[in-house]
Amino acid sequence: MRIFLLFIGWSSVIGSFGDGALGLYALWVAAASNWAELSISLDTFLKQYVAFIYWVKQVAYYVMPKDFAAWLFSLPALAYFPVRILMSIVIGWWALKKAAQLAPSNGYEEEIV
């Protein structure tokens, strides 16, 4: 369980940097268009500006209820990324804190049986 929590914690921390970069890029896109793209949806932003990660939409439709995924991708990108960063920080902090509480007392990693 500790290894799983460490994976979740660190992937949330690293993912926050990626989300921050995408959020800054979305902000740059909006600013470069004289703020005409201020309310660009997450779907449109991914499709038009970072198409190499557009596959995440298919994953979302596979793992989430379809209505929720459709709603999520219709959100403005500039609103989505800050909320996602905040959620990743909270989840990552929680997972790393729980992993630290599960640390073995002898200093060695527990065996996976």
MOPAC internal coordinates of N, CA, C and O (Angstrom, degrees):
PM7 1SCF
backbone

  N    0.0000 0     0.00 0     0.00 0    0    0    0
  C    1.4552 1     0.00 0     0.00 0    1    0    0
  C    1.5308 1   111.04 1     0.00 0    2    1    0
  O    1.2310 1   120.99 1   142.84 1    3    2    1
  N    1.3489 1   115.71 1   -37.16 1    3    2    1
  C    1.4566 1   119.74 1  -179.24 1    5    3    2
  C    1.5279 1   110.83 1   -61.65 1    6    5    3
  O    1.2310 1   120.13 1   137.50 1    7    6    5
  N    1.3155 1   117.35 1   -42.50 1    7    6    5
  C    1.4656 1   121.05 1  -179.74 1    9    7    6
  C    1.5242 1   110.43 1   -63.87 1   10    9    7
  O    1.2310 1   120.42 1   139.31 1   11   10    9
  N    1.3257 1   116.80 1   -40.69 1   11   10    9
  C    1.4668 1   120.95 1   177.35 1   13   11   10
  C    1.5276 1   110.59 1   -61.69 1   14   13   11
  O    1.2310 1   120.12 1   135.11 1   15   14   13
  N    1.3328 1   117.37 1   -44.89 1   15   14   13
  C    1.4628 1   120.99 1   179.44 1   17   15   14
  C    1.5268 1   111.62 1   -65.00 1   18   17   15
  O    1.2310 1   120.35 1   141.42 1   19   18   17
  N    1.3271 1   116.94 1   -38.58 1   19   18   17
  C    1.4627 1   119.84 1   176.07 1   21   19   18
  C    1.5244 1   110.91 1   -63.32 1   22   21   19
  O    1.2310 1   120.60 1   138.85 1   23   22   21
  N    1.3332 1   116.45 1   -41.15 1   23   22   21
  C    1.4671 1   120.31 1   177.57 1   25   23   22
  C    1.5234 1   110.68 1   -61.51 1   26   25   23
  O    1.2310 1   120.39 1   131.98 1   27   26   25
  N    1.3263 1   116.86 1   -48.02 1   27   26   25
  C    1.4641 1   121.24 1   179.18 1   29   27   26
  C    1.5330 1   110.36 1   -61.12 1   30   29   27
  O    1.2310 1   120.40 1   134.28 1   31   30   29
  N    1.3189 1   116.84 1   -45.72 1   31   30   29
  C    1.4597 1   120.90 1  -178.30 1   33   31   30
  C    1.5135 1   113.06 1   -61.83 1   34   33   31
  O    1.2310 1   120.38 1   129.27 1   35   34   33
  N    1.3233 1   116.88 1   -50.73 1   35   34   33
  C    1.4600 1   119.72 1  -177.64 1   37   35   34
  C    1.5181 1   112.41 1   -71.89 1   38   37   35
  O    1.2310 1   119.85 1   145.34 1   39   38   37
  N    1.3187 1   117.89 1   -34.66 1   39   38   37
  C    1.4673 1   118.19 1   177.29 1   41   39   38
  C    1.5254 1   110.60 1   -68.17 1   42   41   39
  O    1.2310 1   120.00 1   148.65 1   43   42   41
  N    1.3264 1   117.60 1   -31.35 1   43   42   41
  C    1.4668 1   120.34 1   175.21 1   45   43   42
  C    1.5196 1   110.89 1   -67.44 1   46   45   43
  O    1.2310 1   120.56 1   137.79 1   47   46   45
  N    1.3342 1   116.53 1   -42.21 1   47   46   45
  C    1.4675 1   120.11 1   179.02 1   49   47   46
  C    1.5259 1   110.50 1   -64.01 1   50   49   47
  O    1.2310 1   120.34 1   130.96 1   51   50   49
  N    1.3136 1   116.95 1   -49.04 1   51   50   49
  C    1.4639 1   120.89 1  -179.60 1   53   51   50
  C    1.5332 1   110.26 1   -65.19 1   54   53   51
  O    1.2310 1   120.62 1   138.82 1   55   54   53
  N    1.3313 1   116.42 1   -41.18 1   55   54   53
  C    1.4614 1   120.32 1   178.15 1   57   55   54
  C    1.5165 1   112.91 1   -61.45 1   58   57   55
  O    1.2310 1   120.21 1   148.21 1   59   58   57
  N    1.3230 1   117.20 1   -31.79 1   59   58   57
  C    1.4651 1   120.98 1   178.20 1   61   59   58
  C    1.5250 1   111.11 1   -62.26 1   62   61   59
  O    1.2310 1   120.48 1   143.07 1   63   62   61
  N    1.3277 1   116.68 1   -36.93 1   63   62   61
  C    1.4661 1   119.62 1   177.41 1   65   63   62
  C    1.5299 1   110.42 1   -66.44 1   66   65   63
  O    1.2310 1   120.42 1   138.47 1   67   66   65
  N    1.3264 1   116.80 1   -41.53 1   67   66   65
  C    1.4667 1   120.78 1   177.06 1   69   67   66
  C    1.5157 1   111.45 1   -63.57 1   70   69   67
  O    1.2310 1   120.70 1   136.26 1   71   70   69
  N    1.3268 1   116.26 1   -43.74 1   71   70   69
  C    1.4616 1   119.96 1   178.14 1   73   71   70
  C    1.5238 1   111.23 1   -65.10 1   74   73   71
  O    1.2310 1   120.68 1   143.40 1   75   74   73
  N    1.3313 1   116.30 1   -36.60 1   75   74   73
  C    1.4574 1   119.93 1   176.87 1   77   75   74
  C    1.5197 1   111.50 1   -63.42 1   78   77   75
  O    1.2310 1   120.77 1   138.10 1   79   78   77
  N    1.3272 1   116.13 1   -41.90 1   79   78   77
  C    1.4635 1   119.92 1   178.19 1   81   79   78
  C    1.5270 1   110.85 1   -64.10 1   82   81   79
  O    1.2310 1   120.51 1   136.93 1   83   82   81
  N    1.3276 1   116.63 1   -43.07 1   83   82   81
  C    1.4656 1   119.66 1   178.14 1   85   83   82
  C    1.5249 1   111.11 1   -65.27 1   86   85   83
  O    1.2310 1   120.39 1   140.60 1   87   86   85
  N    1.3243 1   116.87 1   -39.40 1   87   86   85
  C    1.4575 1   120.63 1   177.64 1   89   87   86
  C    1.5241 1   111.99 1   -63.15 1   90   89   87
  O    1.2310 1   120.71 1   138.48 1   91   90   89
  N    1.3353 1   116.25 1   -41.52 1   91   90   89
  C    1.4687 1   119.76 1   177.00 1   93   91   90
  C    1.5217 1   110.86 1   -66.23 1   94   93   91
  O    1.2310 1   120.47 1   142.55 1   95   94   93
  N    1.3129 1   116.71 1   -37.45 1   95   94   93
  C    1.4634 1   120.19 1   177.79 1   97   95   94
  C    1.5334 1   109.91 1   -65.18 1   98   97   95
  O    1.2310 1   120.16 1   138.14 1   99   98   97
  N    1.3322 1   117.31 1   -41.86 1   99   98   97
  C    1.4678 1   120.80 1   177.46 1  101   99   98
  C    1.5292 1   110.39 1   -62.75 1  102  101   99
  O    1.2310 1   120.64 1   141.59 1  103  102  101
  N    1.3204 1   116.39 1   -38.41 1  103  102  101
  C    1.4666 1   120.25 1   176.88 1  105  103  102
  C    1.5272 1   110.64 1   -65.22 1  106  105  103
  O    1.2310 1   120.22 1   139.38 1  107  106  105
  N    1.3326 1   117.19 1   -40.62 1  107  106  105
  C    1.4590 1   121.51 1   177.75 1  109  107  106
  C    1.5378 1   110.55 1   -63.96 1  110  109  107
  O    1.2310 1   120.51 1   138.25 1  111  110  109
  N    1.3337 1   116.63 1   -41.75 1  111  110  109
  C    1.4713 1   120.74 1   178.10 1  113  111  110
  C    1.5271 1   109.58 1   -59.99 1  114  113  111
  O    1.2310 1   120.59 1   135.41 1  115  114  113
  N    1.3263 1   116.47 1   -44.59 1  115  114  113
  C    1.4630 1   120.24 1   179.74 1  117  115  114
  C    1.5273 1   110.90 1   -64.67 1  118  117  115
  O    1.2310 1   120.11 1   136.23 1  119  118  117
  N    1.3202 1   117.39 1   -43.77 1  119  118  117
  C    1.4675 1   120.62 1  -179.25 1  121  119  118
  C    1.5244 1   111.25 1   -66.94 1  122  121  119
  O    1.2310 1   120.13 1   140.67 1  123  122  121
  N    1.3307 1   117.35 1   -39.33 1  123  122  121
  C    1.4669 1   121.05 1  -178.91 1  125  123  122
  C    1.5264 1   112.02 1   -67.52 1  126  125  123
  O    1.2310 1   120.46 1   158.78 1  127  126  125
  N    1.3156 1   116.73 1   -21.22 1  127  126  125
  C    1.4650 1   120.34 1   179.73 1  129  127  126
  C    1.5298 1   111.50 1   -97.95 1  130  129  127
  O    1.2310 1   120.57 1  -159.56 1  131  130  129
  N    1.3435 1   116.51 1    20.44 1  131  130  129
  C    1.4702 1   120.92 1  -175.95 1  133  131  130
  C    1.5223 1   111.15 1    57.25 1  134  133  131
  O    1.2310 1   121.07 1  -143.91 1  135  134  133
  N    1.3108 1   115.56 1    36.09 1  135  134  133
  C    1.4607 1   124.89 1   177.44 1  137  135  134
  C    1.5210 1   113.00 1    67.32 1  138  137  135
  O    1.2310 1   120.06 1  -165.25 1  139  138  137
  N    1.3373 1   117.49 1    14.75 1  139  138  137
  C    1.4650 1   120.44 1   175.79 1  141  139  138
  C    1.5315 1   110.58 1   -69.10 1  142  141  139
  O    1.2310 1   120.44 1   153.11 1  143  142  141
  N    1.3250 1   116.76 1   -26.89 1  143  142  141
  C    1.4679 1   122.07 1  -179.54 1  145  143  142
  C    1.5306 1   111.31 1   -96.84 1  146  145  143
  O    1.2310 1   120.12 1  -157.72 1  147  146  145
  N    1.3133 1   117.38 1    22.28 1  147  146  145
  C    1.4627 1   121.52 1  -176.26 1  149  147  146
  C    1.5251 1   112.52 1   -58.97 1  150  149  147
  O    1.2310 1   120.29 1   141.94 1  151  150  149
  N    1.3068 1   117.05 1   -38.06 1  151  150  149
  C    1.4671 1   120.10 1  -177.54 1  153  151  150
  C    1.5315 1   112.50 1  -104.71 1  154  153  151
  O    1.2310 1   120.16 1  -153.38 1  155  154  153
  N    1.3306 1   117.30 1    26.62 1  155  154  153
  C    1.4594 1   120.84 1   178.95 1  157  155  154
  C    1.5333 1   109.13 1   -58.45 1  158  157  155
  O    1.2310 1   120.81 1   -47.63 1  159  158  157
  N    1.3122 1   116.06 1   132.37 1  159  158  157
  C    1.4639 1   119.69 1  -177.90 1  161  159  158
  C    1.5206 1   110.40 1   -72.82 1  162  161  159
  O    1.2310 1   121.18 1   -20.57 1  163  162  161
  N    1.3069 1   115.34 1   159.43 1  163  162  161
  C    1.4580 1   120.76 1   176.79 1  165  163  162
  C    1.5196 1   110.35 1   -58.66 1  166  165  163
  O    1.2310 1   120.60 1   137.81 1  167  166  165
  N    1.3296 1   116.46 1   -42.19 1  167  166  165
  C    1.4626 1   121.10 1   179.38 1  169  167  166
  C    1.5240 1   111.51 1   -59.39 1  170  169  167
  O    1.2310 1   120.18 1   130.63 1  171  170  169
  N    1.3155 1   117.25 1   -49.37 1  171  170  169
  C    1.4626 1   121.74 1  -179.11 1  173  171  170
  C    1.5230 1   111.00 1   -65.44 1  174  173  171
  O    1.2310 1   120.39 1   138.43 1  175  174  173
  N    1.3274 1   116.85 1   -41.57 1  175  174  173
  C    1.4601 1   120.28 1   178.99 1  177  175  174
  C    1.5239 1   111.15 1   -60.50 1  178  177  175
  O    1.2310 1   120.57 1   132.15 1  179  178  177
  N    1.3278 1   116.52 1   -47.85 1  179  178  177
  C    1.4617 1   119.54 1   179.52 1  181  179  178
  C    1.5265 1   111.40 1   -64.20 1  182  181  179
  O    1.2310 1   120.44 1   137.00 1  183  182  181
  N    1.3217 1   116.77 1   -43.00 1  183  182  181
  C    1.4697 1   120.99 1  -176.76 1  185  183  182
  C    1.5265 1   112.04 1   -67.25 1  186  185  183
  O    1.2310 1   120.06 1   137.39 1  187  186  185
  N    1.3217 1   117.50 1   -42.61 1  187  186  185
  C    1.4606 1   120.51 1  -173.11 1  189  187  186
  C    1.5258 1   114.55 1   -91.14 1  190  189  187
  O    1.2310 1   119.83 1   150.96 1  191  190  189
  N    1.3368 1   117.93 1   -29.04 1  191  190  189
  C    1.4621 1   119.41 1  -171.34 1  193  191  190
  C    1.5269 1   114.55 1  -115.32 1  194  193  191
  O    1.2310 1   119.75 1   153.35 1  195  194  193
  N    1.3068 1   118.08 1   -26.65 1  195  194  193
  C    1.4765 1   120.53 1   177.89 1  197  195  194
  C    1.5279 1   109.14 1  -136.29 1  198  197  195
  O    1.2310 1   121.68 1  -120.90 1  199  198  197
  N    1.3159 1   114.39 1    59.10 1  199  198  197
  C    1.4694 1   120.95 1  -174.37 1  201  199  198
  C    1.5270 1   112.92 1   -60.94 1  202  201  199
  O    1.2310 1   119.86 1   156.23 1  203  202  201
  N    1.3284 1   117.88 1   -23.77 1  203  202  201
  C    1.4606 1   119.51 1  -178.87 1  205  203  202
  C    1.5245 1   113.47 1   -66.49 1  206  205  203
  O    1.2310 1   119.95 1   164.56 1  207  206  205
  N    1.3362 1   117.70 1   -15.44 1  207  206  205
  C    1.4675 1   119.68 1   175.12 1  209  207  206
  C    1.5332 1   112.54 1  -113.84 1  210  209  207
  O    1.2310 1   120.69 1  -165.36 1  211  210  209
  N    1.3075 1   116.29 1    14.64 1  211  210  209
  C    1.4714 1   119.94 1  -179.30 1  213  211  210
  C    1.5277 1   111.97 1   -64.33 1  214  213  211
  O    1.2310 1   120.22 1   161.77 1  215  214  213
  N    1.3258 1   117.19 1   -18.23 1  215  214  213
  C    1.4569 1   121.69 1   179.14 1  217  215  214
  C    1.5356 1   111.89 1   -61.24 1  218  217  215
  O    1.2310 1   119.81 1   159.37 1  219  218  217
  N    1.3359 1   117.98 1   -20.63 1  219  218  217
  C    1.4634 1   119.48 1  -179.77 1  221  219  218
  C    1.5279 1   111.29 1   -62.99 1  222  221  219
  O    1.2310 1   120.37 1   155.88 1  223  222  221
  N    1.3305 1   116.89 1   -24.12 1  223  222  221
  C    1.4577 1   119.75 1   177.65 1  225  223  222
  C    1.5269 1   110.12 1   -63.91 1  226  225  223
  O    1.2310 1   120.25 1   137.28 1  227  226  225
  N    1.3219 1   117.13 1   -42.72 1  227  226  225
  C    1.4641 1   120.42 1   178.64 1  229  227  226
  C    1.5181 1   111.25 1   -64.38 1  230  229  227
  O    1.2310 1   120.49 1   141.31 1  231  230  229
  N    1.3280 1   116.67 1   -38.69 1  231  230  229
  C    1.4683 1   120.58 1   177.42 1  233  231  230
  C    1.5308 1   109.56 1   -63.74 1  234  233  231
  O    1.2310 1   120.69 1   136.82 1  235  234  233
  N    1.3245 1   116.28 1   -43.18 1  235  234  233
  C    1.4679 1   120.42 1   179.34 1  237  235  234
  C    1.5263 1   110.99 1   -60.56 1  238  237  235
  O    1.2310 1   120.37 1   136.85 1  239  238  237
  N    1.3264 1   116.91 1   -43.15 1  239  238  237
  C    1.4643 1   119.75 1   179.10 1  241  239  238
  C    1.5260 1   111.76 1   -66.78 1  242  241  239
  O    1.2310 1   120.81 1   154.35 1  243  242  241
  N    1.3147 1   116.06 1   -25.65 1  243  242  241
  C    1.4657 1   120.00 1   178.87 1  245  243  242
  C    1.5284 1   111.96 1   -78.12 1  246  245  243
  O    1.2310 1   119.99 1   141.21 1  247  246  245
  N    1.3504 1   117.63 1   -38.79 1  247  246  245
  C    1.4643 1   120.83 1  -173.32 1  249  247  246
  C    1.5272 1   113.82 1   -99.16 1  250  249  247
  O    1.2310 1   119.77 1   166.69 1  251  250  249
  N    1.3141 1   118.05 1   -13.31 1  251  250  249
  C    1.4683 1   121.23 1  -178.48 1  253  251  250
  C    1.5256 1   110.12 1  -115.21 1  254  253  251
  O    1.2310 1   120.69 1   -20.99 1  255  254  253
  N    1.3349 1   116.29 1   159.01 1  255  254  253
  C    1.4667 1   117.96 1   169.81 1  257  255  254
  C    1.5316 1   109.19 1   -58.82 1  258  257  255
  O    1.2310 1   121.01 1   -40.50 1  259  258  257
  N    1.3127 1   115.68 1   139.50 1  259  258  257
  C    1.4742 1   121.25 1  -173.68 1  261  259  258
  C    1.5350 1   112.55 1   -57.33 1  262  261  259
  O    1.2310 1   120.14 1   137.80 1  263  262  261
  N    1.3326 1   117.34 1   -42.20 1  263  262  261
  C    1.4656 1   120.10 1  -179.64 1  265  263  262
  C    1.5242 1   111.75 1   -64.02 1  266  265  263
  O    1.2310 1   120.95 1   140.23 1  267  266  265
  N    1.3282 1   115.79 1   -39.77 1  267  266  265
  C    1.4595 1   119.85 1   179.31 1  269  267  266
  C    1.5294 1   110.58 1   -66.76 1  270  269  267
  O    1.2310 1   120.24 1   136.05 1  271  270  269
  N    1.3305 1   117.15 1   -43.95 1  271  270  269
  C    1.4727 1   120.80 1   178.84 1  273  271  270
  C    1.5279 1   110.51 1   -62.39 1  274  273  271
  O    1.2310 1   120.18 1   138.54 1  275  274  273
  N    1.3161 1   117.27 1   -41.46 1  275  274  273
  C    1.4741 1   120.34 1   178.62 1  277  275  274
  C    1.5247 1   110.18 1   -62.95 1  278  277  275
  O    1.2310 1   120.23 1   137.39 1  279  278  277
  N    1.3221 1   117.17 1   -42.61 1  279  278  277
  C    1.4562 1   121.43 1   178.20 1  281  279  278
  C    1.5279 1   110.79 1   -63.19 1  282  281  279
  O    1.2310 1   120.55 1   135.89 1  283  282  281
  N    1.3306 1   116.55 1   -44.11 1  283  282  281
  C    1.4546 1   122.14 1  -178.65 1  285  283  282
  C    1.5258 1   111.58 1   -59.96 1  286  285  283
  O    1.2310 1   120.47 1   135.07 1  287  286  285
  N    1.3344 1   116.71 1   -44.93 1  287  286  285
  C    1.4584 1   119.95 1  -178.12 1  289  287  286
  C    1.5279 1   112.71 1   -77.35 1  290  289  287
  O    1.2310 1   120.21 1   170.91 1  291  290  289
  N    1.3174 1   117.20 1    -9.09 1  291  290  289
  C    1.4657 1   119.41 1   175.69 1  293  291  290
  C    1.5292 1   111.99 1   -91.09 1  294  293  291
  O    1.2310 1   120.11 1   171.70 1  295  294  293
  N    1.3227 1   117.40 1    -8.30 1  295  294  293
  C    1.4680 1   121.01 1   178.62 1  297  295  294
  C    1.5241 1   111.08 1   -66.40 1  298  297  295
  O    1.2310 1   119.99 1   -29.34 1  299  298  297
  N    1.3296 1   117.63 1   150.66 1  299  298  297
  C    1.4665 1   119.30 1   174.10 1  301  299  298
  C    1.5377 1   109.96 1   -64.45 1  302  301  299
  O    1.2310 1   120.77 1   -45.56 1  303  302  301
  N    1.3119 1   116.13 1   134.44 1  303  302  301
  C    1.4700 1   120.92 1  -178.03 1  305  303  302
  C    1.5280 1   111.20 1   -58.74 1  306  305  303
  O    1.2310 1   120.46 1   143.31 1  307  306  305
  N    1.3378 1   116.74 1   -36.69 1  307  306  305
  C    1.4643 1   119.56 1  -178.55 1  309  307  306
  C    1.5262 1   112.91 1   -71.40 1  310  309  307
  O    1.2310 1   119.73 1   164.36 1  311  310  309
  N    1.3044 1   118.12 1   -15.64 1  311  310  309
  C    1.4638 1   121.41 1   173.16 1  313  311  310
  C    1.5299 1   110.47 1   -93.72 1  314  313  311
  O    1.2310 1   120.52 1   145.83 1  315  314  313
  N    1.3161 1   116.62 1   -34.17 1  315  314  313
  C    1.4703 1   121.95 1  -176.32 1  317  315  314
  C    1.5286 1   112.16 1   -66.59 1  318  317  315
  O    1.2310 1   119.77 1   130.51 1  319  318  317
  N    1.3381 1   118.04 1   -49.49 1  319  318  317
  C    1.4599 1   120.29 1  -172.13 1  321  319  318
  C    1.5238 1   113.97 1   -64.76 1  322  321  319
  O    1.2310 1   118.29 1   136.71 1  323  322  321
  N    1.3366 1   120.87 1   -43.29 1  323  322  321
  C    1.4748 1   118.11 1   177.14 1  325  323  322
  C    1.5308 1   112.79 1   -61.81 1  326  325  323
  O    1.2310 1   120.13 1   140.62 1  327  326  325
  N    1.3249 1   117.36 1   -39.38 1  327  326  325
  C    1.4639 1   120.36 1   178.80 1  329  327  326
  C    1.5278 1   110.03 1   -66.08 1  330  329  327
  O    1.2310 1   120.58 1   138.17 1  331  330  329
  N    1.3181 1   116.49 1   -41.83 1  331  330  329
  C    1.4698 1   120.37 1   178.86 1  333  331  330
  C    1.5238 1   111.50 1   -63.49 1  334  333  331
  O    1.2310 1   120.15 1   139.32 1  335  334  333
  N    1.3227 1   117.32 1   -40.68 1  335  334  333
  C    1.4632 1   120.80 1   178.09 1  337  335  334
  C    1.5248 1   110.02 1   -61.92 1  338  337  335
  O    1.2310 1   120.45 1   133.36 1  339  338  337
  N    1.3180 1   116.74 1   -46.64 1  339  338  337
  C    1.4604 1   120.98 1   179.59 1  341  339  338
  C    1.5277 1   110.98 1   -60.49 1  342  341  339
  O    1.2310 1   120.48 1   135.23 1  343  342  341
  N    1.3309 1   116.69 1   -44.77 1  343  342  341
  C    1.4648 1   120.28 1   179.25 1  345  343  342
  C    1.5296 1   111.11 1   -63.38 1  346  345  343
  O    1.2310 1   120.15 1   138.85 1  347  346  345
  N    1.3273 1   117.31 1   -41.15 1  347  346  345
  C    1.4674 1   120.84 1   179.28 1  349  347  346
  C    1.5216 1   111.21 1   -63.82 1  350  349  347
  O    1.2310 1   120.69 1   139.81 1  351  350  349
  N    1.3246 1   116.29 1   -40.19 1  351  350  349
  C    1.4673 1   119.29 1   178.45 1  353  351  350
  C    1.5161 1   110.59 1   -63.39 1  354  353  351
  O    1.2310 1   120.13 1   134.97 1  355  354  353
  N    1.3197 1   117.36 1   -45.03 1  355  354  353
  C    1.4713 1   120.66 1  -179.16 1  357  355  354
  C    1.5319 1   110.61 1   -64.89 1  358  357  355
  O    1.2310 1   120.00 1   133.45 1  359  358  357
  N    1.3128 1   117.61 1   -46.55 1  359  358  357
  C    1.4671 1   121.01 1  -179.54 1  361  359  358
  C    1.5273 1   110.14 1   -64.87 1  362  361  359
  O    1.2310 1   120.11 1   135.63 1  363  362  361
  N    1.3343 1   117.39 1   -44.37 1  363  362  361
  C    1.4628 1   120.90 1   179.27 1  365  363  362
  C    1.5185 1   111.88 1   -62.32 1  366  365  363
  O    1.2310 1   120.23 1   135.22 1  367  366  365
  N    1.3245 1   117.16 1   -44.78 1  367  366  365
  C    1.4675 1   121.28 1   178.62 1  369  367  366
  C    1.5218 1   110.26 1   -60.22 1  370  369  367
  O    1.2310 1   120.55 1   133.62 1  371  370  369
  N    1.3334 1   116.56 1   -46.38 1  371  370  369
  C    1.4586 1   120.70 1   179.97 1  373  371  370
  C    1.5335 1   111.18 1   -61.20 1  374  373  371
  O    1.2310 1   120.24 1   133.27 1  375  374  373
  N    1.3275 1   117.15 1   -46.73 1  375  374  373
  C    1.4679 1   120.93 1  -177.29 1  377  375  374
  C    1.5320 1   110.89 1   -64.96 1  378  377  375
  O    1.2310 1   119.90 1   137.77 1  379  378  377
  N    1.3237 1   117.80 1   -42.23 1  379  378  377
  C    1.4670 1   120.04 1   179.08 1  381  379  378
  C    1.5267 1   111.57 1   -67.89 1  382  381  379
  O    1.2310 1   120.42 1   144.55 1  383  382  381
  N    1.3214 1   116.79 1   -35.45 1  383  382  381
  C    1.4666 1   120.59 1   177.12 1  385  383  382
  C    1.5292 1   110.45 1   -65.58 1  386  385  383
  O    1.2310 1   120.46 1   135.40 1  387  386  385
  N    1.3311 1   116.72 1   -44.60 1  387  386  385
  C    1.4717 1   120.69 1   178.39 1  389  387  386
  C    1.5268 1   110.82 1   -64.96 1  390  389  387
  O    1.2310 1   120.15 1   140.79 1  391  390  389
  N    1.3375 1   117.32 1   -39.21 1  391  390  389
  C    1.4653 1   120.87 1   178.77 1  393  391  390
  C    1.5220 1   110.47 1   -63.31 1  394  393  391
  O    1.2310 1   120.07 1   141.85 1  395  394  393
  N    1.3298 1   117.47 1   -38.15 1  395  394  393
  C    1.4652 1   120.83 1   178.41 1  397  395  394
  C    1.5218 1   111.06 1   -65.91 1  398  397  395
  O    1.2310 1   120.23 1   145.99 1  399  398  397
  N    1.3162 1   117.16 1   -34.01 1  399  398  397
  C    1.4639 1   120.43 1   178.08 1  401  399  398
  C    1.5237 1   111.74 1   -70.20 1  402  401  399
  O    1.2310 1   120.39 1   155.51 1  403  402  401
  N    1.3312 1   116.86 1   -24.49 1  403  402  401
  C    1.4624 1   121.30 1  -179.61 1  405  403  402
  C    1.5265 1   112.58 1   -92.67 1  406  405  403
  O    1.2310 1   120.23 1  -176.52 1  407  406  405
  N    1.3338 1   117.17 1     3.48 1  407  406  405
  C    1.4618 1   120.58 1  -177.57 1  409  407  406
  C    1.5218 1   110.07 1   -59.59 1  410  409  407
  O    1.2310 1   120.02 1   -43.65 1  411  410  409
  N    1.3312 1   117.57 1   136.35 1  411  410  409
  C    1.4657 1   120.25 1   178.94 1  413  411  410
  C    1.5267 1   110.39 1   -66.09 1  414  413  411
  O    1.2310 1   120.25 1   -34.66 1  415  414  413
  N    1.3335 1   117.12 1   145.34 1  415  414  413
  C    1.4608 1   121.71 1  -176.18 1  417  415  414
  C    1.5225 1   112.32 1   -75.05 1  418  417  415
  O    1.2310 1   119.14 1   159.35 1  419  418  417
  N    1.3432 1   119.24 1   -20.65 1  419  418  417
  C    1.4616 1   120.34 1  -177.41 1  421  419  418
  C    1.5156 1   112.64 1   -88.20 1  422  421  419
  O    1.2310 1   118.91 1   179.43 1  423  422  421
  N    1.3275 1   119.69 1    -0.57 1  423  422  421
  C    1.4303 1   122.51 1   177.66 1  425  423  422
  C    1.5275 1   114.41 1    86.95 1  426  425  423
  O    1.2310 1   119.98 1   174.11 1  427  426  425
  N    1.2999 1   117.64 1    -5.89 1  427  426  425
  C    1.4719 1   121.56 1   178.80 1  429  427  426
  C    1.5099 1   109.57 1  -102.13 1  430  429  427
  O    1.2310 1   121.21 1   -31.21 1  431  430  429
  N    1.3004 1   115.28 1   148.79 1  431  430  429
  C    1.4671 1   120.95 1   176.38 1  433  431  430
  C    1.5197 1   108.91 1   -69.22 1  434  433  431
  O    1.2310 1   120.26 1   -43.90 1  435  434  433
  N    1.3236 1   117.11 1   136.10 1  435  434  433
  C    1.4531 1   119.61 1   179.89 1  437  435  434
  C    1.5326 1   110.53 1   -66.62 1  438  437  435
  O    1.2310 1   121.59 1   -28.59 1  439  438  437
  N    1.3083 1   114.57 1   151.41 1  439  438  437
  C    1.4574 1   119.30 1   179.11 1  441  439  438
  C    1.5148 1   110.05 1   -76.05 1  442  441  439
  O    1.2310 1   121.15 1   -36.44 1  443  442  441
  N    1.3082 1   115.41 1   143.56 1  443  442  441
  C    1.4557 1   120.73 1   176.24 1  445  443  442
  C    1.5158 1   107.13 1   -95.08 1  446  445  443
  O    1.2310 1   121.01 1   -63.92 1  447  446  445
  N    1.3144 1   115.68 1   116.08 1  447  446  445
  C    1.4777 1   120.13 1  -176.82 1  449  447  446
  C    1.4882 1   109.73 1  -103.54 1  450  449  447
  O    1.2310 1   120.10 1   180.00 1  451  450  449

